[in-house]
Amino acid sequence: MRIFHRSKLLLLGFLAAIVFPLSGLAAGDVVWSALIYASAEQTPLPPPPEIAAYSQKLQRIFGYNQFQILNQHREVMDRRSENWLIPGNGFYLHVGAQQSGANYLLKLQLYQDQRLAVQTIALLARQSPIFLRGPLSSDGQLIIVVAVQ
Amino acid sequence: MKPSESPSATPSEPTFEARMTAWIDGALPESEEAALLAECQRHGISLAQLEADRLQTRQLGNLLRRHAAATALNPLPHADFFNAQLLRRIEEEAPKPEKAPLLWPLRRLVWGGLSSLGLAALLFAGLVFPALRQQGPPPEYYAQILNAQTADSTISAVAMYPKNENVTVLWIDGLDYVPAEKAKN
């Protein structure tokens, strides 16, 4: 009887140790998304702090050296699924995010002039952002960044 | 005991050994027996010794004949079965090594195994798993574009995974140009 009681405690401790770390995987995550104007300048301005971590990659991939945030959104993922909008002038992005294990399943809808231009389903991983190459604008280009912070 | 061959023996005459064998078997003619015994005595073999040798040889012959007749007339039936039974009984009667007693009873072994498993799981959950979490996903673990659809054929969307950048790019072409004043307002 005593052995059985001890085994119950052991089993409970084992389950608690396994379950609690796993359940804390996605708690308090923030999915950050931004509409960025990228351009090539003779004397580029330093990148805003929000995109400082990505500016080097943006420069290597798209070839621009200056980045300005036109609009951005920080969504705290305190529910299983969230939806938000990044408005622009004639160009905006609708994001639907849903937890998928330790990652997020995104539904990205790019609208241009009230018309759905591109729709994509993506799996967003930690420390691995998604860049969307948007339309050309002025002397540069619009870029959308979605990342887990 | 064997005397040297008589120099007078010719190829047609029987040898000393043949005559001696015939005398032991009682087949030597009486006319030659006296000559054979005299020849033996000349070589220092007494008559009593000769008689004793003949008796011993006859007894040995009789014994061999009886034994040969017994094995020929009464062979062992089912010899293989007999051998197998004999081996089985030998094995049964041989002393067997005693089994070593278990250090722990089976029940304790089971609980010991479960406890070790639980301890290993606790160590993994407490030490290894947090360390893995701090490291985050491996660099090669990219976000993935699962599906991309465009409104019309003038727009294209292609997923790209730039090497060593750990980012995923959806490269969209064909969108309408956005004037600067419109984009920045």
Interface residues (C-beta under 8 A of the other chain):
Chain A: I3 S7 L10 L11 G13 F14 A17 I18 P21 L25 Y37 Y54 K57 R60 I61 L70 G88 N89 G90 F91 A102 N103 L108 L110 Q112 D113 R115 L116 A117 V118 Q119 T120 I121 A122 L123 L124 A125 R126 Q127 S128 P129 I130 F131 L132 R133 G134 P135 L136 S137 S138 D139 L142
Chain B: W111 L114 S115 G118 A121 L122 A125 G126 F129 P130 R133 G136 P137 Y141 Y142 A143 Q144 I145 L146 N147 A148 Q149 T150 A151 I155 A157 P162 E165 N166 V167 T168 V169 L170 W171 I172 D173 L175 D176 Y177 V178 P179 A180 K182 A183 K184 N185
